[in-house]
Amino acid sequence: MPSIGSEAIFNADGPNSAHFFLLRGQVEILRLRHVLGILSEFCGQAGATDYLEYFLTATENLKKTPYLVLMASRSDVGVFELRTADLWGAVLVYEYRVLGFGSSLFTASDYNGSRAVIAPAKLRRQVSAAVCRYLMDRGAQIVLLNLEPGAPESCQICFEGAMAGSTKRWWGTQRRKVGATIALYKTFDATLARMGKHTRRNMRYYRRKAEAELGCSFTADARNMLTMGQLLELLSMRLRLGCKSCSLKGARRIRCGIPSSPRRQWILS
């Protein structure tokens, strides 16, 4: 089912109406990889979709079904004919499967809020709220999204508007800090000493794995092996790949739910 189709929200005849398109499964989602890459650049989220195939096939997502929800300004073309200029935003979510069946529980699978919601900063909260409502109207029981910070007041306005209607829906937000940088100290061991036990274990594990399987050799200090020009070239390549060095950020976790019956209500803290 490459696309369920599009449906206008707000006023379908108005110039500001939005239309939804839905893609299911990694094959269909990857067909829009190029468009998503350009959209990420346009929205100031360069690199957010660079490793899309990797995340779609990551171990933690193998028992989930990926969905890509697109918000567009037009509905007169097919989903694969949409251009970046037609899109207001894109949201990638995963539905948990239980015994092979969909659970109606959707999560972003995005720890730091940089990859799940692709939209201009000023529209990111509105896009998130609208997509939550869209999924709920189609049977979602819980939707969990992560996105970069915004004022709590603006989130409240967005969700109160998006969740309005005769059907009772609950929503809540949680703000948390996400460390997005690693401080480098004078030696490799001093740097590791500042990390947690599991992080140190993983660093050593993947070092050994790279040495054994890829033939790599490890050096704790590359300054004696690379010239300044080579270091600058590596930095330039890193930037071209869309990797960004970020300071400590806040991320906003958004949870939405809709009860299927009065006896199955729940509250988020």
C-alpha positions in Angstrom: 0.0 0.0 0.0 2.3 2.8 -1.2 -0.2 5.6 -0.3 -3.5 5.6 1.4 -4.1 8.8 -0.4 -4.4 12.4 0.7 -6.9 14.2 2.8 -7.3 17.9 3.5 -7.3 19.3 7.0 -8.6 22.6 8.0 -10.3 24.2 5.0 -9.9 22.1 1.8 -10.8 25.1 -0.3 -8.6 27.6 1.4 -5.0 28.5 0.3 -3.5 27.3 3.6 -5.1 23.9 3.7 -2.7 20.9 4.3 -3.0 17.4 2.8 -1.6 14.1 4.2 0.2 11.3 2.3 1.1 8.1 4.0 3.8 5.6 3.0 4.3 2.2 4.7 7.4 0.0 4.7 11.0 0.7 4.0 10.9 0.1 0.3 8.3 2.8 -0.4 9.9 5.2 2.1 13.3 4.9 0.5 11.9 5.9 -2.8 11.6 9.4 -1.3 15.1 9.5 0.1 16.3 12.2 -2.3 13.3 14.5 -1.6 13.6 14.0 2.1 17.3 14.9 2.0 16.6 18.2 0.2 13.7 18.9 2.7 16.1 18.3 5.6 18.5 20.9 4.2 15.7 23.4 3.6 14.4 23.0 7.2 17.9 23.5 8.8 18.2 19.8 9.7 21.0 18.8 7.3 21.9 15.1 7.6 18.7 14.1 9.4 17.9 11.6 6.6 21.4 10.8 5.3 21.4 7.3 6.9 17.7 6.5 6.4 18.2 3.0 5.2 20.4 2.2 8.2 17.8 3.4 10.7 15.0 1.6 8.9 16.8 -1.7 9.2 18.3 -1.1 12.7 17.9 -4.0 15.1 15.6 -2.1 17.4 13.3 -1.4 14.5 13.1 -4.9 13.0 9.9 -5.7 14.9 8.2 -2.5 14.0 6.6 -1.2 10.8 7.9 2.1 9.5 5.4 4.8 8.3 6.3 8.1 6.7 3.6 10.8 7.0 3.9 13.8 4.6 2.1 17.1 5.0 1.8 18.8 1.6 0.2 21.9 0.2 -1.3 20.1 -2.7 -3.2 16.8 -3.4 -3.5 16.9 -7.2 -0.4 14.7 -7.7 0.7 11.3 -6.6 3.0 10.9 -3.5 6.1 10.1 -5.6 5.5 13.2 -7.8 5.7 15.6 -4.8 8.5 18.0 -4.8 10.3 19.5 -1.8 8.5 22.8 -2.4 5.2 21.0 -2.0 6.0 19.7 1.5 5.4 21.4 4.8 6.9 18.6 6.8 7.6 14.8 7.1 7.3 12.6 10.1 8.8 9.1 10.4 7.2 6.8 12.9 7.3 3.1 13.7 4.4 0.9 14.7 5.1 -1.9 17.2 4.2 -5.4 16.0 2.9 -8.0 18.4 3.0 -11.6 17.0 3.2 -10.1 13.6 0.2 -7.8 14.0 0.0 -4.1 14.2 -0.4 -2.8 17.8 -1.6 0.8 17.0 1.3 2.0 19.2 3.6 4.4 17.3 7.0 5.7 18.3 9.6 7.9 16.7 12.7 5.7 17.4 14.7 8.9 17.6 16.6 9.5 20.8 17.6 13.2 20.4 14.7 14.6 18.4 16.7 15.3 15.3 15.4 12.8 12.8 11.8 12.0 13.3 10.1 15.3 12.6 11.4 17.1 9.5 9.9 20.6 9.2 10.9 24.3 9.4 11.5 25.2 13.1 8.5 27.6 13.2 6.2 24.8 12.0 7.7 21.8 13.7 5.3 21.8 16.7 2.3 22.3 14.5 3.3 19.5 12.1 3.9 17.2 15.0 0.4 17.9 16.5 -1.3 17.5 13.1 0.4 14.2 12.4 -0.6 12.9 15.8 -4.2 13.8 15.1 -4.0 12.2 11.6 -2.7 8.9 13.0 -5.3 8.9 15.8 -8.1 9.4 13.4 -6.9 6.2 11.7 -6.8 4.0 14.7 -3.6 4.9 16.6 -3.9 4.5 20.3 -0.5 6.0 21.3 1.8 8.3 19.3 5.2 9.2 20.8 7.3 11.8 18.9 10.6 13.5 19.8 11.5 16.9 18.5 13.8 19.8 19.2 12.8 22.4 21.8 9.9 24.8 21.8 8.1 26.8 24.4 5.6 24.8 26.4 2.9 27.4 25.8 3.2 27.1 22.1 2.9 23.3 22.3 -0.2 23.6 24.4 -1.8 25.9 21.8 -0.9 23.5 18.9 -2.2 20.4 20.6 -5.4 21.9 22.0 -6.2 23.0 18.5 -5.2 19.7 16.8 -7.0 17.5 19.4 -10.2 19.4 19.4 -13.4 17.5 18.5 -16.1 15.3 19.9 -13.7 12.3 20.6 -11.7 12.5 23.8 -8.0 12.5 23.4 -5.1 13.0 25.8 -1.8 14.6 25.1 1.2 15.5 27.2 4.8 16.7 26.8 8.0 16.0 28.7 11.1 18.1 28.4 14.5 16.5 28.8 18.1 17.3 28.1 20.1 15.4 25.5 23.9 15.4 25.4 25.0 15.8 21.8 28.7 16.3 22.2 31.7 14.3 23.6 34.3 16.4 25.4 37.8 15.3 24.4 40.5 15.4 27.1 44.3 15.2 26.7 44.4 11.4 26.4 42.1 8.7 25.1 42.0 7.1 28.5 41.1 10.3 30.2 38.2 10.8 27.7 36.9 7.3 28.3 37.1 7.8 32.1 34.4 10.5 31.8 32.0 8.1 30.1 29.6 5.6 31.6 30.5 1.9 32.0 28.4 0.7 29.1 29.7 3.5 26.8 33.3 2.5 27.5 32.5 -1.1 26.9 30.8 -0.3 23.6 33.7 1.9 22.5 36.2 -0.9 23.1 33.9 -3.5 21.5 33.6 -1.6 18.2 37.2 -0.7 18.2 38.1 -4.4 18.3 35.4 -5.2 15.8 36.8 -2.6 13.3 40.3 -4.0 13.7 39.2 -7.6 13.2 36.7 -7.2 10.4 37.8 -4.1 8.6 41.5 -4.3 9.0 41.6 -0.9 10.8 44.4 0.1 13.2 43.7 2.3 16.2 45.8 5.2 17.3 44.9 7.3 20.4 46.4 10.5 19.0 46.2 11.2 15.3 48.1 14.5 15.5 51.4 12.9 14.7 50.0 11.0 11.7 47.9 13.7 9.9 48.9 17.2 8.7 46.7 20.2 9.5 45.5 20.1 5.8 44.4 16.5 6.2 42.6 17.3 9.4 40.8 20.2 7.7 39.8 17.9 4.8 38.3 15.4 7.3 36.4 18.2 8.9 35.1 19.4 5.5 34.0 15.9 4.6 32.2 15.6 8.0 30.3 18.8 7.3 29.4 17.6 3.8 27.9 14.5 5.2 25.6 16.6 7.3 27.1 15.8 10.7 26.8 18.7 13.1 28.6 19.4 16.4 25.9 20.5 18.8 25.9 21.7 22.3 23.7 20.3 25.0 20.1 20.6 23.7 16.7 20.3 25.1 14.4 17.9 23.3 10.6 17.7 23.6 9.0 14.4 23.9 5.4 14.4 22.8 3.0 11.7 23.8 -0.6 11.5 22.5 -3.2 8.9 23.2 -6.8 8.1 22.5 -8.9 5.7 24.6 -10.7 2.9 22.8 -13.3 2.7 25.6 -13.9 4.3 29.1 -12.4 1.3 30.8 -9.1 1.5 28.9 -8.2 5.1 29.7 -4.7 6.1 30.8 -2.9 9.2 32.0 0.6 10.3 31.2 2.8 11.8 33.9 
